[in-house]
Amino acid sequence: MGGLKFETLQKLVFSYYGKCKYEKALDIARIAAEGFPEKLSRTSYWRACLYSLLGRNKEAIEVLRSALAKGIWWSPEAMLLDEDLDGIKGTKAFEDILEGCRYYEEKARKSSKPEVLIITPNQYTEGSSYPLLFAIHWHNGNPQDFSRLWRYNSAFSNFILAFPQSSQVTGVNEYCWDDEATSRSDIQELYSSVVKGYPIDTGSIIFAGASQGGKLALDMALKYNADTVKGFIVFIPALREFESYIPYLRQAAAKKLRGCIITGDQDYYYVNVLTLNNCFRRFGLSCKLIAVPGMGHFFPDDYEKKIKLAVDYIMNG
């Protein structure tokens, strides 16, 4: 694709979708499907939704049916809740597709388990200790894709990087953190295994994440591991509330925990992020808030630069 990133096309699809420009969104979705066949799960679902919104129901069904025949599937529960697919719901063809998705979902659940992708520094040597970045993927994500946003950043050249994968499967190589108790158990298990299994400098641990994973990273840093964590870096955290953090902020501030939140002023959760940041200030917890004007629930284009700023702020003060 001549260097064009899938994330760029994804952002364009959702930008046009948000403006109800479904034909334009569909054009970009087709380009993404052609250029990134490994993303068939994502691009086929986009196209089906857009076809349905445009009243082109036969094409919506055909896109889903074709992908399903190749072993691609999506969460049946999510499909039933998705209003974009209302045009094809209730049809026999749609019910058949749901049945196929249920088959693949059940099969995937039986073998799904929490895992962690570990990346060590190029100059990794036994006997030395290293700072740790523990970065949690977003909804419908996976550690392989999510790691690409972090692993090549020079700010982490001497870090051990850990990218956990949820046991909660939502599609082909896609996972979520929907069940809070399961998510906490998965993360704590994987985090403990990394700290015990690798030479980690326990005074230099950063939790990170994006969207649903960003909210979970805040939970882990503020609520459950404040004694051992240096700080947190979260992008567009999916904060449905902020009150549950308040009882933990005094202790986190006393431990001199530092953090950075990068979000957009058009993000769904922006108001809750602002309120939580005000709570940080009230309790004396150091947090840099970077709000990108005009940005919604996306990674910023210059995320690599912002990650470097966040790491410098946490590690060097």
N, C-alpha and C positions, 0 to 999 in steps of 0.2 A: 504493500500500500504506500510505497514511497515515503515511509517514515511516519505516515499518519497513524496516530494511536487510536486503539479501540475506544479508550476512555473519552477521547475528543468526539468521536462519532456518537457515543452514548450520550454525552452531554448535549449534543445538537438534537438528537432524537427527543430527549425530554424537554429541551427548550421549546421546540416547535409544538410538542404535545401540550405543554403548559399553556401555550397561546392558542390552542385548538386548531393549529395548522396541521391537520392530520395527513394531508397529501404530501407536504414537505417532509414531515417526520417519516413517512413511509418511504420516501425516496432515499433518505439517509439510512434507514434501516436496511434497505436492499443493498446499498453500498457496503454496509458493515457485514451483511451476510455473505456477500461475494468475496470480500477481502479477508474475512476472518472465519473460515469454515469451522474452526475449533470452538467458536462461540455460538454454534447453532442453537443451543438451548435458549440462550438469551434472545438472539435475533429472530428466531421463529416465533417466539412468544410475543415480541414487540409487533411483528407484522400481523399476527393473528388479531391482536387487540386493535390495531389501527384499521385493519380491514373491517372488523366488526363495527367500529365506530363510524366507518364510512358507509355502512350498510351493504358491504360486499361479503355477505355471509358465506357463500360457497368458497370463496378464496380463503377466508379465515379458517374454515374447517379443513381445507386442503393443506394449508401450511402446517397445522397441528398434526394432521394425519400423516403427512409425509415425514415430519420429524420423529413422530412416535414409531414409525416403521423402522427408523434407524436407531432405536433404543433411547431416544431422547424423551424425557418426561418432566412433568412439573407437579407441584403440590396440588392434589385434587381439591383440598380445602381452600387453598388460595384462589384457585380458578373459580370455584363456586361463589366466592366473595367478591371477585373482581367485576365491577360494574362495566368495565370496558368490553367484557365478553357477553353482555346481556343479549346482544343480537343473535347469539347462537345457542344460548342456554335453553334447555328443555327439548332440544332436538335429539333424535336418536343418534345422529352422528356425534354430537357432543357427549352424550352419555357413553357411547362406545369409547371415545377418547379418554373420558374420566376413568372408565374401567381399566383401560390399558395402563393409565398412570398409577392407579391403585396397585396393580400387579407389580410394577417396577418399584413403587415406593416401599411396599412391604418387603420385597426382596432386598432393597438397599438398607432398610432399617435393621434387618437381621445381621448384617455384617458391619454396620457403622459403629465406630468407636472413636473416642477422643484421641487425637494424635498431635504431634508437634514437629514442625520443620525447624531444624537447627542449622544455622550458618555461622561458622567460626571465622575469625580474622585470617587474612592471608599469611600473617606472621605468627600464627597460633603455635605456642610452644608449651609443653608440659612444665609445670612448676610455676607458671605465672598466673595471675588472676586478672579477670577482665570485667569491665562494666557490662551490664545486660540490658538489652531492649527486648521487652516482652510485648509484642504487638498483636492485637486481636482484630480479626477480620470483621467486616460488616455483614449484614443480612444477605443471604444468597451468595456469600463469598467463599473463598478457600485460601489456605496459606500460600499456595504457589503464586496465585495472581496477586494477593495482597503484599507478598514479600517484595515484589518488583517495585513497589512505591517507596521502599525503604532501603533495600540491600545495597544499592549502588551509590547511596549518598555518602560523601566523604566524611560526614560528621560521625559515621559509625565505623570508620576504618579499623578501630581497635576494640569494637564491641563484639560480644557474642549476641547473635540475633535469634530470637525464638518466636515462631509464629504458630500459635495453637489452632487446632481445627476442632470445631464442635462435633459432638456425636449426633446432633440433630440434623438430619438430612432433609433437604427441600427440593432437590433436583439432581441432575447429573453433575457431580463434582461441585455441588452447591450446598451450603450449610447455614444454619441460623442459630441464634441464642434465645429462642422464644421462651422456653421454659426456664424460669429464673433459677430454680433449685438445681436443675440438671446442669445449667450453665456454670453456676458457681462451683459445683462439684467437679466438673470437667476442668475448669480453669485452675482450681487449687491443686488438683491432682497433677496436671501438666506442669504448672509452675514449680511445685515441690520437686518434681522429677528433674527439672532443669537445674535448679539450685543445688540439688544433691549430686547430680551427675556430671556437672561441669565446674571448672574453677572460676566461680563468680565472685567478683568484688561486691560483697553484700552492702557496701556503702554507696554503690553506684548503680542502682537498679531503677529503670524507667519503665513504667507501664504506658502503653500507647494503644490507640484504636481509632476506628472511624464509625460513625453512625451508631448502630446497635452495639458494635464492638467498642466504640468510644465511651458509651454509657457504662459498659461493663468494666472498661479500664479505670474509669473514675471510681466505680464501686470497689474494685480490687485495691486501688491505691489509697483511697480515703477511709473505707470502712473496715477492710480486712487485713491490710498489710502496711499500715502507716509506720510501724516500727522499723521496717526494713527497706522501705522504698525511698529513693531520692526524689522522684517526681513523676509527672505524667504529661503526655502529649496526646491530645485528643482532637480529632477533626469532626466537625458537624455532629456532636454527640446527640443521640436521640433521647433527650431528656423530657419525659412526659411529666415529671415533677422534680422538685428540688428539695423539698422539706426533709426527706429521709437522710440527707447528708449533714444537716445542721448539728446533730449530736456528736459528730465525729470531727468537726472542724477545729475545735480548740486543741485537741490532741495532735492533729496533723500539723497545725501551726507551731505547736511547741516542739515538734520533731524537725521543724524547719523544712518540711516538704515543700517543693516548688512545682509549679505546673504551667502549662500553656494550652489554651483552647483556641483553635482556629475554626471559625464558622463564617457564615454569610448573614448579612442583615435581612435577607429574604428567606432564610431557612425557617422551616416549620417550627423549630424549637428555640428560636432566637430569644424570645422573651424569657423563657426559663433559664437559658444560659446567662443572660444578663443578670437575672435575679440571683442565681447561684454565685456569680462573680462578685456581686455586691455583698453577699454573705461571706465570701472569702475575705474581702477587705475588712469587714466588721470584726472578724476573728483574727486578723493579722496573717492570713495565709497568702503567700506570694504567688500570684498567678498572672501571667501575661495573657490578655485577651486580644486576639487579632480578629476583627470583624471585617470581612471583605465586602465593600459596597456592591450591591446589586446581585450578589451570589446567593443561590438557593442551596439545596441539599446536595452539594457536589464537592469534590476536591478542587481547590484553587489551581489555576494553571501553573502558578509558580510554587507549587507545594514543596519542591526540593529546597528552595531558598527559605521558606517558612519553617521547614523542619530544622534546618541548620540554626536559625535564630532561636528556635525552641530549645534545642540541645545546649546551645551556648548559655541561654538564660538559666537552665536547670543546673548544668554542671559547673558553671563559672560564676553565676550570680550576677 
